[in-house]
Amino acid sequence: MSGNPLTILAQAAEAWQTRPLTDAVEHDTRRAVLDWFAALLPGCAEGPALALSRALATERGAGEAASYVEGQRVCARHAALMNGTASHTVEFDDIFRDGGYHPGSPTIAAALAVAQAEGASAEAFHRAVIGGYEVGCRIAMALQPSHYRNWHITATVGTMGAAVSTAMLKGCNAEQIAHAIAISSSFAGGHQENLQGEGQTKPMHCGHAADAGVLAGLAAAEGVTGSPGSLDAAHGYAAATSDGTGNWEAGLAGLGDWTPISHMTFKNHGCCGHIFPTLDGIRAMQVKQPFGPEDVERIEVSGYGPTVSICDRMDVNTARDARFSVQYCTAALLHLGGVRLAAFTPEALNRADLRAFMSRVSVTEDAEIAAAYPVKRQARLKIILKSGQALEQFQPTRKGDPDDPLTDAELFEKYDELAREVLPPETADDLRKIIMTSDVLPGLLAVTPVRRSIA
């Protein structure tokens, strides 16, 4: 597709203001919103969003947007910041596999805050989410895989997705949406050290992306402009953060034929997605031949680049470390039967049997699997049992990916488990019904704090 990618993407977003919504796309959008709430709610009760709330106690502003962290109505930017941070805290947010990008945390946080502030309809909100996903996911494809070497793509591109959703809800035309994207590209940051290293900054990447995207969208709606070459010029965003000026042929492929919100991965495990093929492979092996942790001598995991560079992690001191450790998550799967919230409680983190098992797991890179990344997320596993028997498994995909999706029932089960951590069952049920079947926006909720560290 020829032409300025900024203009093309902005026109695609504008088209979502009026083009017919098929039942399938609307349903996919409702699933994405439900999954966002599933990831959001536990992060409202603990984690860095609570400290951020204290830090900004005098700066919430007046408005109609719901900060679920604080249980208050606030200005849209503050709600986007708080909810964006909370929704990336427990690592359950959605993935656009082909871009290595989590669009939901920044995009839906921004879109819902602005929709509530503007008194928008549920349909307008859904359209803004679809448009934000359309643009963000396609920019991610154009920047990857080199962008991810130094940049946290959800923090960076998420700013642009949030800007698009905001501009759409403000009634912007394609020219104004393009300016919103251009403006947001100057706000888009978040580096890999604060993803891979110590600390609690990573969830704030998404909060900042949502907040900065709202700022860009509001500015564009009032006439502020940005450079038309912000994405692909010699000194534009792609050139500054990836190899070259962007693979726009890949990013724009299929535009108008398919939309990213219908190609999402919904997480089935509460950890880094690069660990999923390992966990799914082990489960598949246990179905073929049942075994427990006491039967295992060692496990050899072969994966792609980030499987090693990000998730080969023996030094686990916090729940955040554990969520990025193949060794810990493997031990938790075998000892606890799953890698959900219970795997990251202080009690689980301090279990001597899990810690001892971690040393039995080794991680290496497989050249063939690495070459297929990022479109394919695979693993090759070899498990040596204490009996001497060797079990092998090639895991070609991940449960939750578009080619092996969570059913509605499985997604509802995930939502129920996470939402009921902090909401009464009847409130969680009512919220699910509103999201999946209603024509009104979700409203304000009172979230109950829990006592569990998710640093």
PyMOL commands that set and color helices and strands:
alter all, ss='L'
color gray80, all
select helices_A, chain A and resi 5-15+23-45+48-55+76-86+97-99+104-118+122-143+146-149+153-169+174-185+193-196+201-221+237-241+248-252+260-262+273-288+293-295+305-309+319-323+326-336+341-344+346-349+352-358+367-372+408-419+425-437
alter helices_A, ss='H'
color red, helices_A
select strands_A, chain A and resi 65-67+72-74+296-303+361-365+379-385+390-395
alter strands_A, ss='S'
color yellow, strands_A
deselect
rebuild
show_as cartoon
